[in-house]
Amino acid sequence: MSSSAHTGPGTRPGDHDDGSAPGGSGSARTGGDGGGTAPARMWVVVLAACVGQFLVVLDVSVVNVALPSMRSGLGMDAAGLQWVVNGYTLTFAGFMLLGGRAADIFGRKRIFLLGLALFTVASLLGGLAQEPWQLLAARALQGTGAAVLAPATLTILSTSFPQGRARTRAIATWGAVGAGGGAAGGLVGGVLTDVLSWRWVLLINVPVGALVLAAAALWLKEARDPSAPRRLDLPGAVLVTAGLGALAWGIVQTESAGWSSATSLVPLAAGLVLLGVFLAVEGRTAAPLMPLRLFRRRAVSAANAAMFVCGGAMFCMWYFMSLYMQNVLHYTPLQAGLGFVPQSLGIVVGAKAAPYLMARFGARNVALAGVLIAGAGTLWQSGMHAGGGFLETVTGPGVVMTLGAGMATTPLASAAMSQAPPGDAGLVSGLANTSRTMGGSLGLAALSTVATARIQGADSPAALASGYGLAFRTATGILLLCALLVLFAMPRTERESEERGEPRRPGERGQKRQDGQQRQDGEQPAAGSAGKG
């Protein structure tokens, strides 16, 4: 997962350090003339930013293994259980871009501290919850804190270190820690749930968050971007989050009330209306959260659509696999956490292999192959049954799914960025990650409803496995739709087209100039955009 106002180690030319940011004075040098104190302070900055990012990424997945224990401990039903995950991801995705812009306007340190404090308090409230609604409210608050915190972590590093080797090392450390948080979520959740209690998957954030808050308050220096628009598109963030939440709620209600019931139709209609109002607001506001002009670019619109659909199919994998291992195969939480290790490694291998494959076969072809491999994995996984074994129904299909997902993510993101103007690179990156997370939230709601309808209240291992398997078969169909989007809607990158001898499309040469003119006409690029991966 990554969040940033920009996507690489380049400097922000307009950043203002309030007289104390190290990048401007040379205090961040790691060479001999910088003294011993400055380098030591700067690596405390790295530690604070990386731990903040680790917590944000970890809490997307750490609860999955604890879900059965949460259900039994608080008396939750199957429909409510998915909101432990979706309550976090919906608010995180909905407010992420807003958090990035807030960091630029109000200062990275201030927003980092605010986000981390909100995240830590929400973790405490969730860990102490006595009723299901208290846990769900805490998870939503935790996601909001994560959305405020995450965009500031990378920008703090970029503005604290001068351009060069030290900044590159700091950002590489940040990236590795973020990837490690995602991969470690299942194992950490399993250990904490098995050894202590499900409550500790949330309470563990409290002492860690308190220590990082103290270190950040002492060592971080304030910096902000004086050129950033001074307006926050708060209505846009609220509308898109509420709209997607209403849609997810309506989808869940269809399982018990049916599609024709007012219980289902009212939230579905409300969600569509809220999303329509969101699009209208984004088209009229001076500093939109999601500038609609970006979607006139085919690569941006197609890649975001593919990420949305792919996220809808793949995000639920961790949820259903955790339930399958514990409710059907009767694994302990620790065993379930260990069972996720091969899948986590599959994502890392796929993501690492993707750049090399893209250089040889092109981004679109690698994305298509990744989606199809993931689809083969979900189809294999759909054959899960009550007598399944670790290699047959957990590791084998799980590794195939995650290998494909890892292969697809990088080329889809690369395709989205291929036509992004330099001034909008951070925003396009944030949109891509937001699309994937929001697709995952709606996908989890839909596929959970599919599984619950098949299970029909039964609790036998065979019935549960049948419901989970149907969810994976449905995910296979969604991934086939994603493959069609990649094949027919996603354009080749300019480099691929040139290698094939295809002429440049009319108007591409002047695209950058047109984008600049659009911004002069009053449509400002969003500063401080954030992404999640």
C-alpha positions as CSV (number, residue, x, y, z in Angstrom):
1,M,0.0,0.0,0.0
2,S,1.3,3.4,-0.8
3,S,0.1,6.9,-0.3
4,S,1.7,10.0,-1.6
5,A,1.4,13.4,-3.0
6,H,3.7,12.2,-5.7
7,T,4.9,8.9,-6.8
8,G,8.7,9.0,-6.7
9,P,11.6,10.5,-5.0
10,G,11.5,13.8,-6.9
11,T,11.2,17.0,-5.0
12,R,8.0,19.1,-4.7
13,P,9.2,22.5,-6.0
14,G,6.7,24.4,-4.0
15,D,7.1,22.8,-0.6
16,H,7.6,25.2,2.3
17,D,9.3,24.0,5.4
18,D,8.3,26.7,7.9
19,G,11.9,27.4,8.4
20,S,12.7,24.0,9.7
21,A,12.4,21.4,7.1
22,P,15.7,19.7,6.6
23,G,15.7,19.5,2.9
24,G,16.3,23.2,2.5
25,S,19.1,23.6,5.0
26,G,21.1,20.5,4.4
27,S,20.6,19.2,7.8
28,A,19.5,15.9,6.4
29,R,22.9,15.1,5.0
30,T,24.2,11.7,5.8
31,G,27.8,12.6,5.0
32,G,30.5,13.4,7.4
33,D,29.9,17.2,7.5
34,G,26.4,16.7,8.6
35,G,27.4,15.6,12.0
36,G,26.0,12.6,13.9
37,T,22.8,14.2,15.3
38,A,21.1,15.0,11.9
39,P,21.4,11.5,10.4
40,A,20.2,10.0,13.7
41,R,17.2,12.3,13.7
42,M,16.4,11.6,10.0
43,W,16.3,7.9,10.6
44,V,13.9,8.4,13.4
45,V,11.8,10.2,10.9
46,V,12.1,7.2,8.6
47,L,11.1,4.9,11.5
48,A,8.0,7.0,12.3
49,A,6.8,7.2,8.7
50,C,7.4,3.5,8.1
51,V,5.7,2.3,11.2
52,G,2.7,4.5,10.4
53,Q,2.5,3.0,6.9
54,F,3.0,-0.5,8.4
55,L,0.0,-0.1,10.7
56,V,-2.2,1.2,7.9
57,V,-1.4,-1.7,5.6
58,L,-1.5,-4.3,8.4
59,D,-5.0,-3.4,9.5
60,V,-6.5,-4.1,6.1
61,S,-5.7,-7.8,6.4
62,V,-4.9,-8.5,10.1
63,V,-8.5,-8.9,11.1
64,N,-9.3,-11.6,8.5
65,V,-7.9,-14.5,10.6
66,A,-9.7,-13.1,13.7
67,L,-13.1,-12.9,12.1
68,P,-14.5,-16.2,13.4
69,S,-13.4,-15.3,16.9
70,M,-14.9,-11.9,16.6
71,R,-18.2,-13.4,15.5
72,S,-18.4,-15.8,18.4
73,G,-17.1,-13.3,20.9
74,L,-19.6,-10.5,20.0
75,G,-22.5,-12.7,18.6
76,M,-22.2,-11.2,15.1
77,D,-24.1,-12.6,12.1
78,A,-22.5,-13.5,8.8
79,A,-23.8,-10.2,7.2
80,G,-22.3,-8.1,9.9
81,L,-19.0,-9.9,9.8
82,Q,-18.1,-8.6,6.4
83,W,-18.5,-5.0,7.7
84,V,-15.6,-5.5,10.0
85,V,-13.5,-5.5,6.8
86,N,-15.7,-3.1,4.7
87,G,-16.1,-0.5,7.4
88,Y,-12.3,0.0,7.3
89,T,-11.8,-0.2,3.5
90,L,-14.8,2.0,2.5
91,T,-13.8,4.9,4.7
92,F,-10.1,4.4,3.9
93,A,-10.7,4.5,0.2
94,G,-13.3,7.3,0.3
95,F,-11.2,9.7,2.3
96,M,-7.7,8.8,1.1
97,L,-7.4,11.5,-1.6
98,L,-8.9,14.1,0.7
99,G,-6.2,13.1,3.3
100,G,-3.5,13.7,0.8
101,R,-4.6,17.1,-0.1
102,A,-5.1,18.0,3.6
103,A,-1.5,17.2,4.3
104,D,-0.3,19.6,1.6
105,I,-2.6,22.4,2.8
106,F,-2.3,22.1,6.6
107,G,1.1,20.6,6.9
108,R,2.4,17.0,6.7
109,K,3.4,16.7,10.4
110,R,0.1,18.1,11.7
111,I,-1.9,15.7,9.5
112,F,0.3,12.7,10.3
113,L,-0.2,13.3,14.0
114,L,-3.9,13.8,13.6
115,G,-4.3,10.7,11.5
116,L,-2.2,8.5,13.7
117,A,-4.0,9.7,16.9
118,L,-7.4,9.0,15.3
119,F,-6.2,5.6,14.1
120,T,-4.8,4.7,17.6
121,V,-7.9,5.9,19.5
122,A,-10.2,3.9,17.1
123,S,-8.0,0.8,17.6
124,L,-8.5,1.1,21.4
125,L,-12.3,1.5,21.0
126,G,-12.5,-1.5,18.7
127,G,-10.4,-3.6,21.0
128,L,-12.7,-2.8,23.9
129,A,-15.9,-3.2,22.0
130,Q,-18.7,-5.1,23.8
131,E,-21.3,-4.9,21.0
132,P,-21.1,-5.5,17.3
133,W,-22.0,-1.9,16.4
134,Q,-19.2,-0.6,18.6
135,L,-16.7,-2.7,16.7
136,L,-18.0,-1.7,13.3
137,A,-18.1,2.0,14.3
138,A,-14.5,1.8,15.5
139,R,-13.4,0.1,12.3
140,A,-15.0,2.9,10.2
141,L,-13.2,5.5,12.4
142,Q,-10.0,3.6,12.1
143,G,-10.3,3.6,8.3
144,T,-10.8,7.4,8.4
145,G,-7.7,7.8,10.5
146,A,-5.8,5.6,8.1
147,A,-6.9,7.7,5.2
148,V,-5.6,10.9,6.9
149,L,-2.4,9.2,8.0
150,A,-1.3,7.2,4.9
151,P,-0.8,10.0,2.4
152,A,1.5,11.9,4.8
153,T,3.9,9.0,5.3
154,L,5.7,9.2,2.0
155,T,5.5,12.9,1.6
156,I,7.2,13.3,5.0
157,L,10.1,11.2,3.7
158,S,10.3,13.1,0.4
159,T,10.4,16.5,2.1
160,S,12.7,15.5,4.9
161,F,15.5,14.1,2.8
162,P,17.4,16.0,0.1
163,Q,17.3,14.4,-3.3
164,G,19.9,11.7,-3.7
165,R,21.0,8.4,-2.2
166,A,19.6,9.0,1.3
167,R,16.1,9.8,0.0
168,T,16.2,6.7,-2.2
169,R,17.2,4.5,0.7
170,A,14.4,6.0,2.9
171,I,11.7,5.5,0.2
172,A,12.9,2.0,-0.5
173,T,12.7,1.2,3.2
174,W,9.2,2.6,3.3
175,G,8.1,0.5,0.3
176,A,9.6,-2.7,1.8
177,V,7.8,-2.0,5.1
178,G,4.5,-1.4,3.4
179,A,4.8,-4.7,1.4
180,G,5.8,-6.5,4.6
181,G,2.7,-5.2,6.4
182,G,0.4,-6.6,3.8
183,A,2.2,-9.9,3.7
184,A,2.4,-10.3,7.5
185,G,-1.2,-9.4,8.2
186,G,-2.5,-13.0,8.2
187,L,0.3,-14.4,10.3
188,V,0.3,-11.5,12.9
189,G,-3.5,-11.8,13.2
190,G,-3.2,-15.6,13.7
191,V,-0.6,-15.3,16.4
192,L,-2.3,-12.6,18.3
193,T,-5.7,-14.3,18.2
194,D,-4.4,-17.7,19.1
195,V,-2.0,-16.6,21.9
196,L,-4.0,-13.7,23.3
197,S,-7.4,-12.8,21.9
198,W,-9.0,-11.4,18.8
199,R,-9.1,-8.0,20.6
200,W,-5.3,-7.8,20.4
201,V,-5.3,-7.5,16.6
202,L,-6.7,-4.0,17.3
203,L,-5.2,-3.3,20.8
204,I,-1.6,-4.0,19.5
205,N,-1.9,-0.7,17.6
206,V,-2.3,1.3,20.8
207,P,1.2,1.1,22.4
208,V,2.9,1.2,19.0
209,G,0.8,4.2,17.9
210,A,1.5,6.0,21.2
211,L,5.3,5.5,20.8
212,V,5.2,6.7,17.2
213,L,3.1,9.7,18.1
214,A,5.7,10.7,20.7
215,A,8.6,10.3,18.3
216,A,6.9,12.1,15.5
217,A,5.9,15.1,17.8
218,L,9.6,15.4,18.9
219,W,11.4,14.7,15.6
220,L,9.3,15.5,12.6
221,K,9.5,19.0,11.1
222,E,6.5,20.7,9.6
223,A,6.3,21.2,5.9
224,R,3.4,22.2,3.6
225,D,2.9,23.1,-0.1
226,P,2.0,26.8,-0.4
227,S,1.0,26.3,-4.0
228,A,-1.6,23.7,-3.1
229,P,-5.3,24.8,-3.6
230,R,-6.6,26.1,-0.3
231,R,-9.9,24.2,-0.6
232,L,-10.8,20.7,0.5
233,D,-13.4,18.8,-1.4
234,L,-15.0,17.4,1.7
235,P,-18.5,17.1,0.1
236,G,-17.0,14.9,-2.6
237,A,-15.3,12.6,-0.1
238,V,-18.5,12.2,2.0
239,L,-20.7,11.6,-1.1
240,V,-18.5,8.9,-2.6
241,T,-18.0,7.1,0.7
242,A,-21.7,7.3,1.6
243,G,-22.8,6.3,-1.9
244,L,-20.6,3.2,-2.0
245,G,-21.6,2.3,1.5
246,A,-25.3,2.5,0.7
247,L,-24.7,0.3,-2.4
248,A,-22.9,-2.3,-0.4
249,W,-25.6,-2.3,2.3
250,G,-28.3,-2.7,-0.3
251,I,-26.5,-5.6,-1.9
252,V,-26.2,-7.3,1.5
253,Q,-29.9,-6.8,2.2
254,T,-30.9,-8.7,-1.0
255,E,-29.9,-12.0,0.5
256,S,-32.6,-11.8,3.2
257,A,-35.2,-9.5,1.7
258,G,-34.8,-10.1,-2.1
259,W,-34.2,-7.7,-4.9
260,S,-37.7,-6.3,-5.1
261,S,-38.0,-5.4,-1.4
262,A,-37.9,-1.8,-0.3
263,T,-35.3,-2.9,2.3
264,S,-32.9,-3.6,-0.6
265,L,-34.2,-1.1,-3.2
266,V,-34.0,2.0,-1.0
267,P,-30.3,1.8,-0.1
268,L,-29.4,0.7,-3.7
269,A,-31.3,3.7,-5.1
270,A,-29.9,6.0,-2.4
271,G,-26.3,4.8,-3.3
272,L,-26.8,5.5,-7.0
273,V,-28.3,9.0,-6.3
274,L,-25.4,9.8,-4.0
275,L,-22.8,8.7,-6.6
276,G,-24.7,10.8,-9.2
277,V,-24.5,13.8,-7.0
278,F,-20.8,13.1,-6.4
279,L,-20.1,13.2,-10.1
280,A,-22.1,16.5,-10.4
281,V,-20.1,18.0,-7.5
282,E,-16.8,16.9,-9.0
283,G,-17.7,18.5,-12.4
284,R,-18.4,21.9,-10.8
285,T,-16.0,22.3,-7.9
286,A,-12.8,24.3,-8.5
287,A,-10.6,21.8,-6.7
288,P,-12.2,18.4,-7.2
289,L,-11.3,15.3,-5.3
290,M,-11.5,13.3,-8.6
291,P,-11.1,15.6,-11.7
292,L,-13.4,14.0,-14.3
293,R,-11.1,15.3,-17.1
294,L,-8.6,12.6,-16.3
295,F,-11.1,9.9,-17.4
296,R,-11.2,11.3,-20.9
297,R,-7.8,9.6,-21.3
298,R,-8.5,6.0,-22.5
299,A,-5.6,4.5,-20.5
300,V,-6.7,6.1,-17.3
301,S,-10.4,5.2,-17.6
302,A,-9.7,1.6,-18.8
303,A,-7.1,0.8,-16.2
304,N,-9.2,2.2,-13.4
305,A,-12.2,0.2,-14.6
306,A,-10.0,-3.0,-14.8
307,M,-8.6,-2.3,-11.3
308,F,-12.2,-1.8,-9.9
309,V,-13.4,-5.1,-11.4
310,C,-10.3,-7.0,-10.5
311,G,-10.4,-5.7,-6.9
312,G,-14.1,-6.8,-6.7
313,A,-13.0,-10.4,-7.4
314,M,-9.7,-10.7,-5.6
315,F,-10.2,-8.7,-2.4
316,C,-12.6,-11.3,-0.9
317,M,-10.1,-14.1,-1.3
318,W,-8.5,-13.5,2.2
319,Y,-12.0,-13.2,3.8
320,F,-13.3,-16.5,2.5
321,M,-10.1,-18.4,2.8
322,S,-9.9,-17.4,6.5
323,L,-13.5,-18.6,7.1
324,Y,-12.8,-21.8,5.1
325,M,-9.7,-22.7,7.0
326,Q,-11.2,-22.2,10.4
327,N,-14.9,-23.0,9.9
328,V,-14.5,-26.0,7.5
329,L,-11.0,-27.4,8.0
330,H,-11.0,-26.4,11.7
331,Y,-7.6,-24.8,11.7
332,T,-6.6,-22.7,14.8
333,P,-6.1,-19.0,14.1
334,L,-2.4,-19.6,14.2
335,Q,-2.6,-22.4,11.7
336,A,-4.8,-20.2,9.5
337,G,-2.2,-17.4,9.7
338,L,0.6,-19.7,8.7
339,G,-1.6,-21.0,5.9
340,F,-1.6,-17.5,4.4
341,V,2.2,-17.3,4.2
342,P,2.5,-19.0,0.7
343,Q,-0.3,-16.7,-0.7
344,S,1.6,-13.7,0.6
345,L,4.8,-14.9,-1.1
346,G,2.8,-15.5,-4.3
347,I,1.9,-11.8,-4.4
348,V,5.5,-10.7,-3.9
349,V,6.8,-13.0,-6.6
350,G,4.1,-11.9,-9.1
351,A,4.7,-8.3,-8.4
352,K,8.5,-8.6,-8.7
353,A,8.3,-10.6,-11.9
354,A,5.8,-8.2,-13.6
355,P,8.4,-5.4,-14.5
356,Y,10.7,-7.9,-16.3
357,L,7.7,-9.5,-18.1
358,M,6.4,-6.1,-19.1
359,A,9.7,-5.2,-20.7
360,R,9.5,-8.3,-22.9
361,F,5.8,-8.7,-23.6
362,G,4.2,-5.2,-22.8
363,A,2.0,-4.0,-20.0
364,R,-1.3,-5.0,-21.5
365,N,-0.3,-8.6,-22.3
366,V,1.2,-9.1,-18.8
367,A,-2.0,-7.6,-17.2
368,L,-4.1,-9.9,-19.3
369,A,-2.0,-13.0,-18.3
370,G,-2.1,-12.0,-14.6
371,V,-5.9,-11.7,-14.6
372,L,-6.3,-15.0,-16.4
373,I,-3.9,-16.8,-14.0
374,A,-5.8,-15.3,-11.1
375,G,-9.1,-16.5,-12.7
376,A,-7.6,-20.0,-13.0
377,G,-6.8,-19.9,-9.3
378,T,-10.3,-18.8,-8.3
379,L,-11.8,-21.5,-10.4
380,W,-9.5,-24.1,-8.8
381,Q,-10.4,-22.7,-5.4
382,S,-14.1,-23.0,-6.1
383,G,-13.7,-26.7,-5.8
384,M,-13.1,-26.4,-2.0
385,H,-14.8,-29.1,0.0
386,A,-15.2,-30.3,3.6
387,G,-12.5,-32.9,3.2
388,G,-9.9,-30.6,1.6
389,G,-6.3,-30.6,2.5
390,F,-3.7,-27.9,2.9
391,L,-2.0,-28.4,-0.5
392,E,-5.1,-29.3,-2.5
393,T,-7.6,-26.6,-1.4
394,V,-5.5,-23.9,0.4
395,T,-1.9,-23.5,-0.9
396,G,-2.2,-24.7,-4.5
397,P,-5.1,-22.5,-5.6
398,G,-4.1,-19.7,-3.2
399,V,-0.7,-19.3,-4.7
400,V,-2.1,-19.4,-8.3
401,M,-4.6,-16.6,-7.4
402,T,-2.1,-14.4,-5.7
403,L,0.6,-14.9,-8.3
404,G,-1.8,-13.7,-11.0
405,A,-3.0,-10.8,-8.8
406,G,0.6,-9.7,-8.2
407,M,1.4,-9.9,-11.9
408,A,-1.7,-7.9,-12.9
409,T,-1.4,-5.0,-10.4
410,T,1.8,-3.5,-11.7
411,P,1.0,-3.3,-15.4
412,L,-2.5,-2.0,-14.7
413,A,-1.0,0.8,-12.6
414,S,1.6,1.4,-15.2
415,A,-1.1,1.6,-17.9
416,A,-3.0,4.2,-15.9
417,M,0.1,6.3,-15.4
418,S,1.3,6.0,-19.0
419,Q,-0.9,9.0,-20.1
420,A,-0.8,11.0,-16.9
421,P,0.7,14.5,-17.2
422,P,3.5,15.1,-14.7
423,G,1.4,17.4,-12.6
424,D,-1.3,14.8,-12.2
425,A,0.9,11.7,-11.6
426,G,0.2,11.6,-7.9
427,L,-3.5,12.0,-8.4
428,V,-3.7,9.3,-11.1
429,S,-1.8,6.9,-8.8
430,G,-4.2,7.7,-6.0
431,L,-7.2,7.1,-8.2
432,A,-5.9,3.7,-9.3
433,N,-5.5,2.5,-5.8
434,T,-8.8,4.0,-4.7
435,S,-10.6,2.2,-7.5
436,R,-9.1,-1.1,-6.5
437,T,-10.1,-0.7,-2.9
438,M,-13.6,0.5,-3.6
439,G,-14.1,-2.3,-6.1
440,G,-13.0,-4.7,-3.4
441,S,-15.5,-3.3,-0.9
442,L,-18.4,-3.7,-3.3
443,G,-17.1,-7.1,-4.4
444,L,-16.9,-8.4,-0.8
445,A,-20.5,-7.3,-0.2
446,A,-21.8,-9.0,-3.4
447,L,-19.8,-12.2,-3.0
448,S,-20.7,-12.5,0.7
449,T,-24.3,-12.3,-0.2
450,V,-23.8,-15.0,-2.9
451,A,-22.2,-17.3,-0.3
452,T,-24.8,-16.6,2.4
453,A,-27.6,-17.3,0.0
454,R,-26.1,-20.7,-0.8
455,I,-25.4,-21.6,2.8
456,Q,-29.0,-20.6,3.9
457,G,-28.2,-20.6,7.6
458,A,-26.6,-24.1,7.8
459,D,-23.4,-24.5,9.8
460,S,-22.2,-27.9,8.6
461,P,-18.7,-27.9,7.0
462,A,-20.1,-29.2,3.7
463,A,-22.7,-26.3,3.4
464,L,-20.1,-23.7,4.3
465,A,-17.7,-25.0,1.8
466,S,-20.4,-25.0,-0.9
467,G,-21.2,-21.4,-0.2
468,Y,-17.6,-20.2,-0.2
469,G,-16.9,-22.2,-3.4
470,L,-19.8,-20.5,-5.1
471,A,-18.3,-17.1,-4.2
472,F,-15.1,-18.1,-5.9
473,R,-16.9,-19.4,-9.0
474,T,-18.6,-16.0,-9.2
475,A,-15.2,-14.3,-8.7
476,T,-14.0,-16.3,-11.7
477,G,-16.7,-14.8,-13.9
478,I,-15.8,-11.3,-12.6
479,L,-12.2,-11.9,-13.6
480,L,-13.2,-13.0,-17.1
481,L,-15.0,-9.7,-17.4
482,C,-11.8,-7.9,-16.2
483,A,-9.8,-9.9,-18.9
484,L,-12.2,-8.6,-21.6
485,L,-11.8,-5.0,-20.3
486,V,-8.0,-5.4,-20.5
487,L,-8.1,-7.0,-23.9
488,F,-10.5,-4.7,-25.7
489,A,-10.5,-1.4,-23.7
490,M,-6.9,-0.9,-22.5
491,P,-4.7,0.7,-25.1
492,R,-1.1,-0.3,-25.7
493,T,1.4,2.1,-24.1
494,E,3.1,4.5,-26.5
495,R,6.3,2.5,-26.3
496,E,4.5,-0.7,-27.3
497,S,2.8,1.0,-30.2
498,E,6.1,2.4,-31.5
499,E,7.8,-1.0,-31.2
500,R,5.0,-2.5,-33.3
501,G,5.4,0.3,-35.9
502,E,2.0,1.9,-35.2
503,P,1.6,5.6,-35.8
504,R,1.0,8.0,-33.0
505,R,-2.6,8.9,-32.6
506,P,-3.6,12.4,-33.7
507,G,-3.5,14.8,-30.8
508,E,-1.2,12.8,-28.5
509,R,1.7,15.2,-29.3
510,G,-0.2,18.2,-28.0
511,Q,-1.9,16.5,-25.1
512,K,0.5,17.9,-22.5
513,R,-0.1,21.4,-23.8
514,Q,-3.8,21.0,-23.7
515,D,-3.7,19.7,-20.1
516,G,-1.7,22.8,-19.1
517,Q,-4.3,25.0,-20.8
518,Q,-7.1,23.3,-18.9
519,R,-5.4,24.1,-15.6
520,Q,-4.9,27.7,-16.7
521,D,-8.7,27.9,-17.3
522,G,-9.3,27.2,-13.7
523,E,-9.2,23.4,-13.3
524,Q,-6.4,22.7,-10.8
525,P,-4.6,19.4,-10.4
526,A,-5.2,17.8,-7.0
527,A,-2.2,18.1,-4.7
528,G,-1.5,15.5,-2.1
529,S,-3.3,12.6,-3.7
530,A,-2.9,9.3,-2.2
531,G,-2.8,5.7,-3.2
532,K,-3.2,2.3,-1.7
533,G,-1.8,-1.0,-2.8
